Amino acid sequence: MIGYILILPLIGICHLLIISKEEIIRLKKIALEWSLLILTATIVLWITFDGQGQFQSSKTIEWMFTIEPKVSPIFFAVDGISIFFLILTALLTSICILISWRSIKFLIKEFLLCLLAIEFLLIGVFSVLDLIGFYVLFEGILIPMFLIIGIWGTREEKVWASYYFFFFTFIGSVFMLLAIFLLYSYVGTTDYQTLCCISIDKNLQYFIFLGFFFSLAIKIPKIPFHIWLPQAHVEAPVAGSVILAGVLLKLGGYGFIRFSWPLLSEAAEFFSPLIFTLSLLAIIYGSLTTCRQVDLKRIIAYSSVAHMGLVTLGVFTHTMTGIVAAIFLMLAHGLVSSALFIIVTFLYERFSTRLVKYYRGMSITMPLFSFLMLLLILANSSIPLSCNFVGEFFSLIAAFNYSYLVGVLASLGIILSASYSIYLYNRVCFGVPSNYLYFPRDLNRREFYSLFPLVLLIFLIGIFPFIIIDVVKATVNFIEW
């Protein structure tokens, strides 16, 4: 099944290539249909998933067999960790096409091709079981994302922001490549399942872990490697912001879960105090920095830094509770932050400003918008019955079990998150409507339908968290930590 899911985006790309650029509506409909087909295929894969924890639906691809016969084939498969990230990727890609229906005015065919290319690469990243394959797909995402920010960005500094994003993440990934080469020179293979059965020397683990850490810490991102994120979010179009916050940031957390403990357990244990320090710094500093932002997109971008700090905190507690919390929180953040970027973009499309000071009284002029924004703000504040609440609750349990001091400091992020979220909603939606906002109109049908699936899933998963937790627990139990 994973082979079909991998090939569907490529067929969609080929289909778009043969369509004329002038047939704009047809191009959009074809891209949306292919993305919905991929989403359906990932849901079918999840339904047929037996939940036992091992890798399933495997697909083997031979490569370099004419150059180097000893090179092992690349395996693609899914387990209880990667299956949900595949569904999240397919869902957000479909929503990105829908919300960009009218906002992208030029080079529409190329924009849709970039979205489907990113979807293909992300599906590959979350299912590949080879370190070289992971690196190639991991790096390949930079190219279409660089183009989306630099070409279809919303402001004058979009080119600078795209280069900022590209070079930060590319330079970090060079360290990952060096670590993979070092591992291959000592072990002789890059196959993930083989490496899980091999004991790696402790001193070697330290160097390999640092190589992976620099790359994944920039991607997640951790302080002080977070500088590229706010600028990229501010300049990117809404689809770029959704892909960045919803999926690309999760590559860092996914990499830590997939590689740090199963392959480099001793190094991960050795560096865990450093990770905890950086995670707490991200939670507190990221939350405080969010409180002083005046741009709607920057507020959501810096809040992502704080939430991702809780993710790494959970991963490096090295407990079942922490791992489950990290995966659940990444999925929850992918839904909530994506929806928040979409809803603030709806304001920008109407009034051409993202400065908070110009907005007041939206609850009077745009009641449907205000109601949906209230639900998302409460979810971002981890209100009970939302998926964020489940993830952050288990993260704090894991933090308190590890250290009382770490748990108390991490709890400050929850308080600050509620503070800046509710304060933002109060400034935007309450008060007397601003004189700057002429002819406000509420959400139309397309905008509502693009937000509704995310809002529904946020609370559906929060009410029934066992849908995810049971599958993830089975996978974590199966892995020999």
C-alpha positions as a printed Julia matrix, in Angstrom:
481×3 Matrix{Float64}:
   0.0    0.0     0.0
   2.82   2.42    0.77
   4.07   1.93   -2.79
   0.75   3.19   -4.18
   0.78   6.18   -1.82
   4.31   7.05   -2.94
   3.42   6.86   -6.63
   0.15   8.83   -6.48
   1.78  12.29   -6.06
   4.1   11.54   -8.99
   1.14  10.6   -11.19
  -0.58  13.81  -10.08
   2.52  15.83  -11.04
   2.63  14.19  -14.47
  -1.08  14.9   -14.93
  -0.56  18.59  -14.13
   2.41  18.8   -16.52
   0.31  17.88  -19.55
  -2.38  20.49  -18.76
  -2.05  23.94  -20.31
  -1.22  26.87  -18.01
  -4.26  28.75  -19.3
  -6.69  26.18  -17.89
  -6.42  27.56  -14.37
  -9.64  26.16  -12.92
  -8.93  22.72  -14.35
  -5.4   22.75  -12.9
  -6.73  23.57   -9.45
  -9.43  20.91   -9.62
  -6.99  18.23  -10.78
  -4.49  19.07   -8.02
  -7.26  19.01   -5.4
  -8.62  15.69   -6.7
  -5.2   14.03   -6.59
  -4.52  15.36   -3.09
  -7.9   14.06   -1.89
  -7.14  10.68   -3.5
  -3.83  10.54   -1.61
  -5.64  11.47    1.61
  -8.13   8.66    1.01
  -5.28   6.2     0.4
  -3.56   7.15    3.69
  -6.83   6.74    5.59
  -7.33   3.3     3.99
  -3.77   2.42    5.03
  -4.57   3.46    8.6
  -7.81   1.45    8.64
  -6.0   -1.67    7.42
  -3.14  -1.11    9.89
  -3.22  -3.9    12.5
  -1.72  -1.77   15.3
   0.83  -4.36   16.44
   3.77  -1.96   16.36
   6.0   -3.47   13.7
   6.69  -2.0    10.26
   4.01  -2.87    7.72
   3.08  -2.33    4.05
   6.74  -2.45    3.07
   8.06  -1.52   -0.38
  11.6   -2.18   -1.62
  13.4    0.0    -4.17
  16.71  -1.1    -5.67
  19.16   1.69   -6.36
  22.76   2.02   -7.58
  22.78  -1.69   -8.39
  24.7   -1.06  -11.63
  27.38   0.98   -9.85
  27.83  -0.7    -6.51
  26.3   -4.18   -6.15
  26.89  -4.21   -2.38
  24.61  -1.24   -1.74
  21.49  -2.49    0.03
  18.04  -1.62   -1.33
  15.96   1.11    0.27
  12.91  -0.02    2.22
   9.75   2.01    2.68
   7.29   1.01    5.4
   5.01   2.52    8.05
   4.48   1.88   11.73
   2.33   3.42   14.45
   4.51   6.54   14.55
   4.72   7.39   10.85
   1.15   6.49    9.82
  -0.36   9.55   11.51
   2.21  11.91    9.99
   1.3   10.57    6.54
  -2.37  11.35    7.17
  -1.46  14.83    8.49
   0.65  15.51    5.39
  -2.11  14.45    3.0
  -4.77  16.41    4.9
  -2.8   19.66    5.03
  -1.81  19.43    1.36
  -5.48  19.24    0.35
  -6.32  22.18    2.6
  -3.37  24.18    1.2
  -4.75  23.82   -2.32
  -8.2   24.87   -1.13
  -7.08  27.96    0.8
  -4.83  29.07   -2.08
  -7.67  28.89   -4.58
  -7.85  32.69   -5.01
  -4.79  34.02   -3.19
  -2.25  32.73   -5.76
  -2.51  34.99   -8.79
   0.4   33.95  -11.03
   2.39  30.81  -11.97
  -0.48  28.73  -10.6
   0.61  25.53  -12.35
   4.12  25.78  -10.92
   2.72  26.47   -7.44
   0.55  23.34   -7.55
   3.49  21.28   -8.8
   5.57  22.48   -5.84
   2.82  21.47   -3.39
   2.53  17.96   -4.83
   6.33  17.64   -4.9
   6.49  18.54   -1.21
   3.77  15.99   -0.47
   5.7   13.26   -2.29
   8.92  14.08   -0.44
   7.19  14.21    2.94
   5.53  10.84    2.38
   8.96   9.46    1.53
  10.62  11.0     4.61
   8.03   9.53    6.99
   8.21   6.06    5.45
  11.82   5.5     4.37
  13.94   3.06    6.4
  17.38   4.07    5.21
  19.55   6.9     6.48
  20.77   7.97    3.05
  17.23   7.88    1.7
  16.04   9.91    4.69
  18.73  12.54    4.1
  18.02  12.85    0.35
  14.28  13.27    0.89
  14.84  15.48    3.94
  17.0   17.83    1.87
  14.83  17.6    -1.23
  12.0   19.37    0.58
  14.11  22.54    0.74
  13.91  23.16   -3.01
  10.11  23.43   -3.52
   9.72  25.16   -0.16
  12.42  27.67   -1.13
  10.47  28.41   -4.32
   7.13  28.76   -2.54
   8.5   31.34   -0.1
  10.65  33.21   -2.61
   8.18  33.38   -5.52
   4.73  33.41   -3.97
   5.55  35.19   -0.71
   3.39  38.1     0.37
   5.88  40.91    1.04
   9.07  42.56   -0.23
  11.5   40.54    1.89
  10.29  37.15    0.63
  13.49  36.4    -1.33
  15.67  37.18    1.66
  13.45  35.0     3.87
  13.63  32.1     1.41
  17.43  32.22    1.36
  17.43  32.47    5.15
  15.3   29.33    5.38
  17.36  27.46    2.78
  20.85  28.14    4.12
  19.98  27.63    7.78
  18.45  24.21    7.16
  20.96  23.19    4.49
  24.02  23.99    6.6
  22.55  22.05    9.52
  21.86  19.06    7.28
  25.51  18.92    6.23
  26.32  17.77    9.76
  23.73  14.99    9.41
  25.35  13.84    6.17
  28.79  13.75    7.8
  27.33  11.74   10.68
  25.78   9.25    8.24
  29.1    8.84    6.41
  30.87   8.3     9.75
  28.32   5.68   10.76
  28.57   3.91    7.4
  32.38   3.82    7.55
  32.25   1.95   10.88
  29.15  -0.22   10.42
  28.98  -0.73    6.65
  25.23  -0.14    6.22
  22.67   2.63    6.39
  19.63   0.34    6.63
  17.57   1.43    9.65
  16.33  -1.99   10.72
  19.84  -3.46   10.52
  21.28  -0.57   12.56
  18.68  -1.14   15.28
  20.19  -4.6    15.82
  23.82  -3.39   15.92
  25.59  -2.1    19.03
  27.42   1.11   18.17
  30.49   2.17   20.14
  29.69   4.78   22.77
  32.36   7.29   21.7
  31.22   6.99   18.1
  27.63   7.6    19.19
  28.57  11.01   20.59
  29.83  12.33   17.26
  26.96  10.82   15.28
  24.38  12.2    17.7
  25.82  15.72   17.45
  25.61  15.56   13.65
  21.96  14.57   13.79
  21.25  17.04   16.58
  22.4   20.14   14.69
  20.28  19.26   11.68
  17.14  18.27   13.6
  17.44  21.12   16.12
  17.41  23.66   13.27
  14.41  21.99   11.68
  12.27  21.75   14.84
  13.57  24.58   15.63
  15.34  24.91   18.96
  16.77  28.09   20.42
  19.27  29.48   19.32
  18.66  27.88   15.89
  15.15  29.32   15.53
  15.98  32.64   13.85
  14.87  31.56   10.37
  11.37  30.49   11.45
   9.54  33.79   12.17
  10.88  35.47    9.04
   9.95  32.5     6.85
   6.43  32.42    8.29
   5.86  36.14    7.89
   6.97  36.2     4.23
   5.51  32.86    3.11
   2.08  32.55    1.5
  -0.59  30.88    3.6
   0.09  27.46    2.06
   3.8   27.82    2.87
   3.04  28.74    6.47
   0.67  25.77    6.84
   3.2   23.3     5.43
   6.0   24.8     7.52
   4.14  24.78   10.83
   1.98  21.74   10.18
   4.53  19.25    8.86
   8.08  20.53    8.29
   8.66  21.42   11.94
   7.64  17.86   12.82
  10.56  16.44   10.86
  12.88  17.46   13.7
  10.81  15.75   16.39
  10.23  12.71   14.18
  13.98  12.42   13.56
  14.74  12.55   17.29
  12.17   9.84   18.01
  13.24   7.65   15.1
  17.03   7.89   15.49
  18.12   9.16   18.91
  16.95   6.43   21.28
  16.79   3.35   19.01
  20.23   3.91   17.43
  22.11   6.27   19.76
  20.69   5.57   23.2
  23.88   6.15   25.21
  24.63   9.45   23.45
  21.02  10.56   23.87
  21.25   9.83   27.59
  24.55  11.73   27.81
  23.24  14.84   26.03
  19.77  14.82   27.6
  20.63  17.55   30.2
  21.63  19.84   27.34
  18.4   19.03   25.47
  16.33  19.71   28.59
  18.03  23.07   29.08
  17.4   24.12   25.48
  13.82  22.83   25.66
  13.02  24.82   28.79
  14.67  27.87   27.23
  12.48  27.43   24.15
   9.33  27.09   26.26
   9.95  30.14   28.45
  11.79  32.41   26.02
   9.5   31.49   23.13
   6.4   32.25   25.2
   7.75  35.56   26.51
   8.82  36.61   23.02
   5.35  35.75   21.71
   3.79  38.12   24.25
   5.59  41.14   22.77
   4.9   40.5    19.07
   2.64  42.84   17.1
   2.36  40.8    13.87
  -0.29  38.06   13.79
   1.92  35.57   11.96
   4.9   36.23   14.22
   2.74  35.51   17.26
   1.86  32.07   15.93
   5.43  31.42   14.74
   7.01  32.14   18.14
   4.32  30.11   19.91
   5.4   27.18   17.71
   8.92  27.48   19.15
   7.47  27.15   22.66
   5.27  24.17   21.79
   8.11  22.32   20.08
  10.14  22.75   23.27
   7.58  20.56   25.03
   7.98  17.96   22.28
  11.73  17.51   22.78
  11.19  17.61   26.53
   8.89  14.62   26.23
  11.17  12.7    23.86
  14.25  12.94   26.06
  12.54  11.9    29.28
  13.02   8.41   27.78
   9.65   7.2    29.07
   6.57   5.76   27.41
   4.55   8.75   28.62
   7.03  11.24   27.19
   7.26   9.59   23.77
   3.49   9.27   23.42
   3.08  12.89   24.57
   5.64  14.14   22.03
   3.96  12.38   19.1
   0.48  13.45   20.2
   1.59  17.04   20.72
   3.23  17.2    17.29
   0.03  16.04   15.64
  -2.04  18.45   17.74
   0.26  21.36   16.94
   0.11  20.48   13.25
  -3.67  20.92   13.34
  -3.95  23.95   15.65
  -1.09  26.06   14.3
  -2.12  25.37   10.69
  -5.67  26.48   11.44
  -4.41  29.63   13.18
  -2.23  30.57   10.21
  -5.2   30.07    7.91
  -7.57  32.17    9.97
  -5.19  35.13   10.36
  -4.54  34.99    6.61
  -8.28  35.43    6.04
  -7.94  38.75    7.89
  -4.89  39.73    5.86
  -6.67  38.99    2.57
  -9.49  41.35    3.58
  -7.59  44.25    5.12
  -3.97  43.87    3.87
  -2.38  44.16    7.31
  -1.29  41.73    9.99
  -0.62  44.33   12.7
  -2.76  43.59   15.74
  -3.32  47.26   16.6
  -5.57  47.77   13.55
  -8.03  45.06   14.55
 -10.9   45.47   17.0
 -14.5   44.35   17.26
 -14.37  41.4    14.87
 -17.04  39.65   16.95
 -19.52  42.33   15.81
 -18.62  42.49   12.13
 -17.46  38.86   11.57
 -19.24  36.6    14.1
 -18.51  33.27   12.36
 -14.83  34.17   12.06
 -14.73  35.18   15.73
 -16.37  31.92   16.86
 -13.89  29.74   14.96
 -10.98  31.86   16.15
 -12.2   31.45   19.75
 -12.18  27.66   19.39
  -8.64  27.74   17.97
  -7.36  30.15   20.6
  -8.76  27.95   23.36
  -7.2   24.88   21.75
  -3.85  26.67   21.53
  -4.23  27.42   25.24
  -4.7   23.67   25.87
  -8.29  23.81   27.04
  -9.66  20.39   28.11
 -11.31  18.37   25.3
  -8.81  19.76   22.78
  -5.95  17.66   21.4
  -3.35  20.15   22.71
  -4.54  19.5    26.25
  -3.85  15.78   25.98
  -0.37  16.26   24.54
   0.72  18.95   26.99
  -0.81  17.13   29.96
   1.21  13.98   29.29
   4.32  16.05   28.53
   4.1   17.69   31.94
   3.52  14.32   33.64
   6.71  13.01   31.99
   8.59  16.18   32.97
   7.51  15.98   36.63
   8.44  12.29   36.76
  11.88  13.16   35.43
  12.49  16.18   37.68
  10.22  18.34   39.79
  12.17  21.46   38.79
  11.89  20.64   35.08
   8.15  20.1    35.49
   7.62  23.43   37.27
   9.59  25.38   34.65
   7.77  23.63   31.82
   4.44  24.53   33.42
   5.27  28.21   33.0
   4.87  27.73   29.27
   1.26  26.61   29.75
   0.47  29.73   31.78
   2.17  32.05   29.3
   0.47  30.3    26.38
  -2.95  31.01   27.85
  -1.9   34.6    28.52
  -0.8   35.58   25.01
  -3.55  33.54   23.31
  -6.45  35.06   25.24
  -4.88  38.53   25.11
  -4.62  38.23   21.32
  -8.26  37.21   20.98
  -9.36  40.05   23.26
  -7.55  42.65   21.12
  -8.79  41.31   17.79
 -12.4   40.35   18.46
 -13.64  42.57   21.29
 -14.06  46.32   21.58
 -15.45  48.92   19.2
 -14.78  48.07   15.51
 -11.76  49.94   14.16
 -12.19  52.79   11.69
  -9.43  51.27    9.55
 -11.5   48.2     8.69
 -13.88  49.12    5.91
 -16.57  46.79    4.52
 -15.78  43.7     6.61
 -17.34  40.47    5.38
 -17.57  37.17    7.21
 -16.1   33.86    6.05
 -17.43  32.49    2.79
 -18.26  28.86    2.13
 -14.81  27.9     0.77
 -13.02  29.49    3.74
 -15.33  27.8     6.23
 -14.94  24.37    4.62
 -11.15  24.7     4.63
 -11.15  25.37    8.39
 -13.93  23.04    9.49
 -11.99  19.71    9.11
  -9.14  21.05   11.25
 -11.45  22.37   13.98
 -13.41  19.11   13.99
 -10.27  16.98   14.28
  -8.81  19.19   17.03
 -11.71  18.39   19.35
 -12.48  14.9    18.03
  -8.94  13.73   18.82
  -9.07  15.57   22.15
 -12.26  13.72   23.15
 -11.11  10.34   21.79
  -7.31  10.38   22.23
  -7.06   6.59   22.36
  -7.42   6.6    18.55
  -3.79   7.69   18.41
  -2.43   6.7    21.82
  -3.18   2.96   21.53
  -1.38   2.65   18.19
   1.6    4.72   19.32
   1.96   2.76   22.58
   2.03  -0.53   20.68
   4.8    0.81   18.44
   6.87   2.21   21.3
   6.54  -1.09   23.17
   7.71  -2.94   20.07
  10.85  -0.83   19.7
  13.75  -1.85   21.92
  14.64   1.46   23.54
